[in-house]
Amino acid sequence: MATSSAGPSENGWLLHDVIRIPNASCPSQLAVLRIWRHPGNIQTPKVDVYGRSRIYLQDAMQDPAQNVPRYAAHMQVEGECR
């Protein structure tokens, strides 16, 4: 599995969401999950016979020029239990 860094200093990565999850036994401690998104430069595919725009995995893997959106997540624990 390849690892990559994502964050504001990395080219093209955008902060997509921040999720804070409190510790049930210690309210002053939170797990903070930051989700980053790299939009890529994919063009919207043509509409198929069902009227939907679809990206098929096998097609996306065969055409490396298609740069599909990527996501990365970073989790850290903030706060202390007293």
C-alpha positions in Angstrom: 0.0 0.0 0.0 1.4 3.3 -1.0 1.5 6.2 1.4 1.3 9.8 0.5 1.2 13.0 2.4 -1.7 15.4 2.1 -2.2 18.8 3.6 -2.2 22.5 2.8 1.4 22.5 1.8 1.0 19.8 -0.8 0.1 20.9 -4.3 -3.6 20.6 -5.0 -4.9 19.0 -1.8 -8.0 20.6 -0.2 -9.3 20.2 3.3 -12.6 18.3 2.7 -13.9 17.7 6.2 -13.0 17.6 9.9 -14.7 15.1 12.2 -14.3 15.3 16.0 -15.2 12.2 18.0 -15.4 12.6 21.8 -14.0 9.8 24.1 -17.1 8.4 25.9 -15.1 7.9 29.1 -13.2 11.2 29.0 -15.1 14.1 27.4 -12.0 16.3 27.4 -10.3 14.0 24.9 -11.2 13.9 21.2 -10.2 11.9 18.2 -9.9 14.4 15.3 -10.1 13.0 11.8 -9.1 15.4 8.9 -10.0 14.3 5.4 -8.2 15.8 2.5 -9.3 15.7 -1.2 -7.2 16.0 -4.3 -9.8 16.8 -7.1 -7.7 15.7 -10.0 -8.4 16.9 -13.5 -10.9 14.5 -14.7 -13.5 15.5 -17.3 -17.1 14.6 -16.8 -17.7 11.4 -18.8 -20.3 11.3 -21.5 -23.8 10.2 -20.5 -24.5 6.5 -21.1 -27.7 5.0 -22.4 -29.3 5.2 -18.9 -28.7 8.9 -18.7 -25.9 8.7 -16.1 -22.3 9.8 -16.2 -20.2 6.9 -15.0 -16.5 6.1 -14.4 -15.7 2.5 -14.6 -12.7 1.2 -12.6 -11.2 -0.9 -15.3 -11.3 2.0 -17.7 -9.8 4.4 -15.2 -7.0 2.0 -14.5 -6.2 1.6 -18.2 -6.0 5.3 -18.9 -3.5 6.9 -16.6 -4.2 10.3 -18.2 -7.5 10.3 -16.4 -6.7 11.6 -13.0 -9.6 10.6 -10.7 -10.1 12.4 -7.3 -8.1 11.0 -4.4 -8.7 11.1 -0.7 -6.4 11.0 2.3 -7.2 10.9 6.0 -5.2 11.9 9.1 -6.3 11.1 12.6 -4.9 12.4 15.9 -6.0 12.4 19.5 -6.3 15.8 21.1 -6.8 16.6 24.8 -5.9 14.7 28.0 -7.9 12.6 30.4 -7.9 14.0 33.9 
